[in-house]
């Protein structure tokens, strides 16, 4: 099961392999935690080395010590 994503988490996008830090969650950047969002697949706003990106929640994995 996927843990709850929140602002400040280090994440990686499955398709591009890019990684970054979560800035906000939701269409209008209004949530700080996935559990606050009413959507099952909210937008995830991420700061990557290549600039800001918006990814789908379902295409992002949280990077933790176990999967680094």
N, C-alpha and C positions, 0 to 999 in steps of 0.2 A: 504494500500500500504506500502511496505517495504521502510524505509528510506535508504539513501545512507550509506553504511558501509565504514569505514575508519580506518586507523591505529590508535591504541589507544582505540578503542571501546571495551567495555565489551560485550562478546557474549556467547551464550549457544547453544550447539549442541542438536538438537531434540532427537535423538535416544539414545545417551549415557547419556545425562543430564549434561555432563561436561561443565564447563564454563572456560573462559580465556580471554586474551587480544589479539586483532588482531595485529600481527607483520608486515604482508605484504599481498598483494592480487595479485593473478596471478601465472601462472606456474613457472616462474623464480623469483618470489617475486619482480617484477618490478613496481608494482603500490601501491600507498598509499591510493587510493580511488576507490570504485567500479565503479564510473562513468568514470574513466580513462581507465578501462579495456575494450577491444573490445569483450570479451566473455560474454555471458549471464549467465554462471554458472562457474565463475572462482574459482580456489582453494583459500581457505582462510587459511593463516598460523597463528596459534594461540599458545600462550604460556599459558599452563594450569598448575595447581598444580602438575600434573603428567608428565610434560615435554612438549616439542613441539609437536604439532599435525597439520595435514593438513586435512581440512574439505571442503566439497562442499558448495558453497555459498547457495544453495537451502536448505541445512539442518541446517542452522545457523540462529538464531534470535538475534537481537541486544537487549541487556538489557538496559532499560531506567527506570527512576523513576516510570513510569506507570505500568511496568510489573515486578517489583522486589517484 
